[in-house]
Amino acid sequence: MDRPFAEHTAELERDGYTILHGVFDRGRAAALVDELGGLAARLGIGHGTNGFEGYSTVRIYNLLAHSAAFRSIPTEPAVLGLVHHVLDAECLISSLSSIAIGPGEVAQPIHADDQVMPLPKPHVATVCNSMWALTDFTEANGATRVVPGSHTADRDPEYRADHDSVPAEMPAGSVLVWHGSLWHGGGANHTTTTRVGIAMNYCAGWVRQQENQQLGIPLDIVRTFDRRLQKLCGFGVYRGLIGHIDQQTPAQRLFGDSSSRMLWDLDRQD
Ligand SMILES: O=C(O)CCC(=O)C(=O)O
């Protein structure tokens, strides 16, 4: 890790976000950009068609279903350790998508990623998200804009209002991690090149995932994932209970996993 873990957790608690540098190298970043370009062409994905996703931005969702190139992203230890700190070790992948902000894109409305959840604020973290910089992120090319400390606010940001924000500038190979209540949004791109990032988003194991991983990823692909990735996709259960099928985890039921203990096992007399 570029700096001590405790520095990152202190920033997450105080500011609602932190940046990890040097998580991956430029070669891997460039290879992932190429992979995304090929995917967009193969899947016929073009620019967004609404102001939130951006009219000059290309987003590809459900990346685990489309290519093995993205498989190691959800379990990256440096990032996942921070996510465990914010949520807990039984967190889930909420969504895994790419966001390529093209030249001429305007700033995305500032929002909080947990604002669709009808909970009074501030509340315990339900979401913890990250942005992998596959290209350099600069103020000029649309680096994610954040409102430091806003994760403790007692409300969500007013949509389309102006909010004082700062750009989370970072070189390719860095990862921005933030508390799901942080006010933020993609920046405007005033350059002639595209800002490419991967939005690796997590939620607590007891809330619903944004992208339905159990239906969205073909089971033949999930079967080839290691146990940790299967559990992150929602094929385990939270605290031995939430998400079970007839007192089994989905992974036990579907893939014969024998490693999970269920809540009921804790109270067996035999
Ligand atoms: O692209 C970005 O930097 C942020 C995007 C974002 O916050 C979102 O789409 O929810």
The ligand as an ORCA input file, in Angstrom:
! r2SCAN-3c Opt
* xyz 0 1
  O     -17.420      9.031    -13.449
  C     -17.235      9.465    -12.324
  O     -16.188     10.007    -11.973
  C     -18.302      9.318    -11.256
  C     -19.549      8.674    -11.758
  C     -20.597      8.543    -10.719
  O     -20.478      9.023     -9.623
  C     -21.841      7.826    -11.019
  O     -22.137      7.574    -12.177
  O     -22.578      7.492    -10.047
*
